[in-house]
Amino acid sequence: MELHLAIKKVLEQHSKAMTVKEITDAINDQGLCTRRDGTAVCYFQIHGRSFNRKELFEREGEWVKLKKLE
């Protein structure tokens, strides 16, 4: 699963804003996504992807939530 889709899935499961660390932990605990070398995703990957996908996510400091579609 692509990382941005894994982030979206975790946020949908929890129905609330989450910190980057909470999202990272949830993705790794559920095994939704791994790095190319097979290791767990890291905090910085979640931070960057959630920041760069403004069409999907809203950021407020460390908090990430799904963007509301209008």
Order of alpha helices (4+ residues) and beta strands (2+ residues): alpha-beta-alpha-alpha-beta-beta
